[in-house]
């Protein structure tokens, strides 16, 4: 399997998730030599971390949107709540 070796930090959520899904599918087939499996798994772990980070950032942004009488408004995120 050849993966696009762009830095996961430069990938969009959708690109990261798409590549991660391909990696999982490839590894599930079980036809990958051990050394390649380890390399691919490491890439998958980096992509998973990227997706989790992007989802956390998106959740914080959504959490800041508050509905007021005039409609949605943005408030600073409450850290630690």
Rosetta blueprint (number, residue, H / E / L):
1 X L
2 X L
3 X L
4 X L
5 X L
6 X L
7 X L
8 X H
9 X H
10 X H
11 X L
12 X L
13 X H
14 X H
15 X H
16 X H
17 X H
18 X H
19 X H
20 X H
21 X H
22 X H
23 X H
24 X H
25 X H
26 X H
27 X H
28 X H
29 X H
30 X L
31 X L
32 X L
33 X L
34 X H
35 X H
36 X H
37 X H
38 X H
39 X H
40 X H
41 X H
42 X H
43 X H
44 X H
45 X H
46 X H
47 X H
48 X H
49 X H
50 X H
51 X H
52 X H
53 X H
54 X H
55 X H
56 X H
57 X H
58 X H
59 X H
60 X H
61 X H
62 X H
63 X H
64 X L
65 X E
66 X E
67 X E
68 X E
69 X L
70 X L
71 X E
72 X E
73 X E
74 X E
75 X L
76 X L
77 X L
78 X L
79 X L
80 X L
81 X L
